[in-house]
Amino acid sequence: MTQDTTYGFARRSVLKGMAVFSGLAATGTYLSIKPAAAAGMYKVRMQLGWLASNGILGEVAADKLGYFAEEGLELQIVPGGPNIDGVASVASGANNFGSISSSPSLMLARSAGLPIKCIAAGYQQHPFTYFSMSGNPVRKPQDLIGKKVATQGTARILLRAMLAKNGIPEDQVEVSVMGGDMAPLKTGQVDVATGWKTNVGALSVLGEERVDMSLWDSGIQLYANPYYTTDDVLADHGDKVVATIRAISRGWGWAHANPEAAVEVLLERYPNLDRNSEMKAVDLVLGYSFNEKTAAGGWGVMTKENWQAQIDTYDGLKQFTGSAPQLDDIMTLDILNATADVRPKIG
């Protein structure tokens, strides 16, 4: 997946969304599981927080293989991008389902009053990484002291969180803002640059001298590609949400068993993507989607403990515009529990 941002959207977008949707009230954690409709297809309008890429490998496969149709669903993938507030579009009801790049986006939105809730985690570990070169390597957080770090504007809070977690004063690191270009790192203009490890095209310029330090291993353990919907959709169409996660999880299971074929299906739907880059990235994508946690709990698993740790970290850094969201307001395990017998247990 190509990502220029790490939250998915900046705080000002949340404030704008809050102004639009201030009349919406959270309804709590309620799940209505009803029998599937005998006739007609329910349209799942899936809003992405990014332009379509390998982050939806499983969804595209599931659609191609007829898994959505078997559930009485029709999938419409709505691409996102840097100027699209995908969370606000789901909160407003313009779309009824979504996936965003990083879990903090959902916490910030809920804190600002948008009635959205996470139902599954696409990536078990976040691919966000601090890249350096072997001649001047950064292998652990303490190595950042005295370094020039280029990061995306919305990812500065991730750097702040990581420094705080590791007891490093912020004034010990020189920070600048970058886009997705890794050339400044390659040419020595900066010591460290950040991005998603799955963005193999942009990273190729760094070659074999590249050194990786993941955000996850540095103590900030966020979910990537979390799936979410609204309180109202959960209450009124909980059966359709369950069916959607069933179909998606089967698609990701098939992709894991057939990675090259899954890439071909992705390229068939999005021919603008580069085949070589996608073939190189697919094992990374599947590695973030499946690990020992999914071997035990199935694709999409997440924990309350991880979510609470994220809330506490962001609250400690005073990132919430309102009060910190309550755990049961930002996530639910109801959908995962209802699909436990279907979601593939692969590690």
CORRA-V643957 format. One record per residue. N is the residue number from 1. RES is the residue in three letters. SS is DSSP state (h for helix, s for strand, l for the rest). PSI is psi in degrees with one decimal (none if undefined). Layout:
BEGIN
N&RES&SS&PSI  N&RES&SS&PSI
END
This chain:
BEGIN
1&MET&l&135.9  2&THR&l&120.1  3&GLN&l&127.9  4&ASP&l&-10.6  5&THR&l&163.8  6&THR&l&-34.8  7&TYR&l&-37.2  8&GLY&l&-40.2  9&PHE&l&152.5  10&ALA&l&167.8  11&ARG&h&-33.1  12&ARG&h&-30.4  13&SER&h&-38.0  14&VAL&h&-41.9  15&LEU&h&-40.2  16&LYS&h&-43.0  17&GLY&h&-37.1  18&MET&h&-38.1  19&ALA&h&-37.6  20&VAL&h&-38.1  21&PHE&l&23.9  22&SER&l&-19.4  23&GLY&l&-8.2  24&LEU&l&133.5  25&ALA&l&143.5  26&ALA&l&139.7  27&THR&l&4.3  28&GLY&l&-172.2  29&THR&l&98.8  30&TYR&l&136.2  31&LEU&l&124.4  32&SER&l&112.8  33&ILE&l&111.0  34&LYS&l&162.7  35&PRO&l&144.6  36&ALA&l&146.7  37&ALA&l&140.9  38&ALA&l&-29.6  39&ALA&l&152.7  40&GLY&l&154.2  41&MET&l&137.7  42&TYR&s&124.0  43&LYS&s&120.6  44&VAL&s&109.4  45&ARG&s&95.8  46&MET&s&106.8  47&GLN&s&123.4  48&LEU&s&156.5  49&GLY&l&8.1  50&TRP&l&169.4  51&LEU&l&145.3  52&ALA&l&131.1  53&SER&l&-155.8  54&ASN&h&-6.8  55&GLY&h&-13.2  56&ILE&h&28.9  57&LEU&h&-45.8  58&GLY&h&-37.2  59&GLU&h&-45.9  60&VAL&h&-40.7  61&ALA&h&-44.7  62&ALA&h&-38.1  63&ASP&h&-44.6  64&LYS&h&-38.6  65&LEU&l&-4.0  66&GLY&l&13.3  67&TYR&h&-36.8  68&PHE&h&-44.5  69&ALA&h&-37.9  70&GLU&h&-26.4  71&GLU&l&2.8  72&GLY&l&27.8  73&LEU&s&151.0  74&GLU&s&125.0  75&LEU&s&126.9  76&GLN&s&117.9  77&ILE&s&121.3  78&VAL&s&109.5  79&PRO&l&150.0  80&GLY&l&-151.7  81&GLY&l&177.2  82&PRO&l&-22.3  83&ASN&l&14.3  84&ILE&l&123.3  85&ASP&l&86.4  86&GLY&h&-37.4  87&VAL&h&-41.0  88&ALA&h&-35.5  89&SER&h&-34.2  90&VAL&h&-43.6  91&ALA&h&-33.0  92&SER&h&-16.8  93&GLY&l&-1.8  94&ALA&l&-36.4  95&ASN&l&156.0  96&ASN&l&4.5  97&PHE&s&149.9  98&GLY&s&163.4  99&SER&s&133.1  100&ILE&s&161.2  101&SER&s&-38.1  102&SER&s&145.0  103&SER&l&-32.5  104&PRO&h&-28.6  105&SER&h&-39.6  106&LEU&h&-37.7  107&MET&h&-43.2  108&LEU&h&-40.5  109&ALA&h&-43.4  110&ARG&h&-39.1  111&SER&h&-31.9  112&ALA&l&1.4  113&GLY&l&2.8  114&LEU&l&131.3  115&PRO&l&58.2  116&ILE&s&156.6  117&LYS&s&136.9  118&CYS&s&140.0  119&ILE&s&-15.1  120&ALA&s&157.4  121&ALA&s&119.0  122&GLY&s&-49.3  123&TYR&s&129.8  124&GLN&l&-26.9  125&GLN&l&147.4  126&HIS&l&132.8  127&PRO&l&-1.4  128&PHE&s&131.6  129&THR&s&147.7  130&TYR&s&116.8  131&PHE&s&138.6  132&SER&s&-176.9  133&MET&s&153.0  134&SER&l&-25.0  135&GLY&l&-15.5  136&ASN&s&64.2  137&PRO&l&150.3  138&VAL&l&106.2  139&ARG&l&-17.3  140&LYS&l&157.9  141&PRO&h&-38.7  142&GLN&h&-22.3  143&ASP&h&-13.1  144&LEU&h&-18.6  145&ILE&l&125.7  146&GLY&l&2.2  147&LYS&l&157.1  148&LYS&s&117.7  149&VAL&s&123.6  150&ALA&s&126.9  151&THR&s&161.5  152&GLN&l&149.7  153&GLY&h&-44.6  154&THR&h&-6.4  155&ALA&h&0.8  156&ARG&h&-34.1  157&ILE&h&-29.9  158&LEU&h&-39.9  159&LEU&h&-43.2  160&ARG&h&-44.1  161&ALA&h&-42.6  162&MET&h&-41.3  163&LEU&h&-44.4  164&ALA&h&-41.8  165&LYS&h&-32.0  166&ASN&l&12.2  167&GLY&l&31.9  168&ILE&l&120.8  169&PRO&l&139.6  170&GLU&h&-29.5  171&ASP&h&0.1  172&GLN&h&-2.3  173&VAL&l&132.7  174&GLU&s&120.9  175&VAL&s&136.6  176&SER&s&165.1  177&VAL&s&136.3  178&MET&l&169.2  179&GLY&l&-127.5  180&GLY&l&3.3  181&ASP&l&125.3  182&MET&l&1.0  183&ALA&h&-40.2  184&PRO&h&-32.2  185&LEU&h&-43.2  186&LYS&h&-37.1  187&THR&l&-0.3  188&GLY&l&9.8  189&GLN&l&-30.5  190&VAL&l&161.6  191&ASP&l&-27.0  192&VAL&s&140.8  193&ALA&s&154.5  194&THR&s&158.3  195&GLY&s&-175.6  196&TRP&s&134.1  197&LYS&l&-22.1  198&THR&l&-8.1  199&ASN&l&68.9  200&VAL&h&-27.2  201&GLY&h&-51.6  202&ALA&h&-32.4  203&LEU&h&-14.8  204&SER&h&-27.3  205&VAL&h&-22.6  206&LEU&h&-21.3  207&GLY&h&-157.8  208&GLU&h&-8.4  209&GLU&h&-2.2  210&ARG&s&138.4  211&VAL&s&132.1  212&ASP&s&138.5  213&MET&s&109.7  214&SER&s&148.5  215&LEU&l&-40.2  216&TRP&l&-49.7  217&ASP&l&-14.9  218&SER&l&3.3  219&GLY&l&-7.3  220&ILE&l&102.1  221&GLN&l&89.4  222&LEU&l&156.2  223&TYR&l&145.0  224&ALA&s&153.4  225&ASN&s&47.3  226&PRO&s&144.2  227&TYR&s&143.4  228&TYR&s&162.8  229&THR&s&-165.4  230&THR&s&163.4  231&ASP&h&-41.4  232&ASP&h&-41.0  233&VAL&h&-40.5  234&LEU&h&-40.0  235&ALA&h&-38.8  236&ASP&h&-24.6  237&HIS&l&40.3  238&GLY&h&-32.7  239&ASP&h&-34.4  240&LYS&h&-34.5  241&VAL&h&-43.0  242&VAL&h&-45.7  243&ALA&h&-38.0  244&THR&h&-45.7  245&ILE&h&-34.5  246&ARG&h&-49.0  247&ALA&h&-45.8  248&ILE&h&-43.8  249&SER&h&-38.5  250&ARG&h&-38.1  251&GLY&h&-41.5  252&TRP&h&-34.7  253&GLY&h&-40.9  254&TRP&h&-40.8  255&ALA&h&-38.9  256&HIS&h&-38.7  257&ALA&h&-22.0  258&ASN&l&63.3  259&PRO&h&-43.7  260&GLU&h&-40.1  261&ALA&h&-35.8  262&ALA&h&-39.9  263&VAL&h&-40.5  264&GLU&h&-39.1  265&VAL&h&-41.4  266&LEU&h&-44.0  267&LEU&h&-31.9  268&GLU&h&-39.2  269&ARG&h&-33.3  270&TYR&l&77.4  271&PRO&l&-10.4  272&ASN&l&-15.2  273&LEU&l&152.6  274&ASP&l&122.2  275&ARG&h&-46.7  276&ASN&h&-44.6  277&SER&h&-41.6  278&GLU&h&-36.8  279&MET&h&-36.1  280&LYS&h&-31.0  281&ALA&h&-21.2  282&VAL&h&-39.6  283&ASP&h&-36.0  284&LEU&h&-46.8  285&VAL&h&-46.1  286&LEU&h&-31.0  287&GLY&h&-32.7  288&TYR&h&-24.0  289&SER&h&-28.3  290&PHE&l&130.4  291&ASN&l&-161.1  292&GLU&h&-26.2  293&LYS&h&-40.8  294&THR&h&-26.3  295&ALA&h&-33.3  296&ALA&h&-43.4  297&GLY&h&-3.5  298&GLY&l&158.1  299&TRP&l&141.0  300&GLY&l&-1.3  301&VAL&l&149.0  302&MET&l&165.5  303&THR&l&150.7  304&LYS&h&-35.7  305&GLU&h&-42.5  306&ASN&h&-44.1  307&TRP&h&-42.1  308&GLN&h&-37.3  309&ALA&h&-38.7  310&GLN&h&-45.1  311&ILE&h&-45.8  312&ASP&h&-40.3  313&THR&h&-48.0  314&TYR&h&-33.2  315&ASP&h&-40.8  316&GLY&h&-28.7  317&LEU&l&7.5  318&LYS&l&48.0  319&GLN&l&-12.9  320&PHE&l&132.4  321&THR&l&-35.4  322&GLY&l&-150.3  323&SER&l&160.5  324&ALA&l&137.2  325&PRO&l&146.6  326&GLN&l&147.2  327&LEU&h&-47.1  328&ASP&h&-13.3  329&ASP&h&-28.7  330&ILE&h&-20.9  331&MET&s&156.6  332&THR&l&144.3  333&LEU&l&3.4  334&ASP&h&-44.1  335&ILE&h&-41.1  336&LEU&h&-40.8  337&ASN&h&-37.3  338&ALA&h&-15.6  339&THR&l&15.9  340&ALA&l&-30.8  341&ASP&l&-6.7  342&VAL&l&-38.8  343&ARG&l&126.4  344&PRO&l&132.1  345&LYS&l&88.5  346&ILE&l&138.3  347&GLY&l&none
END
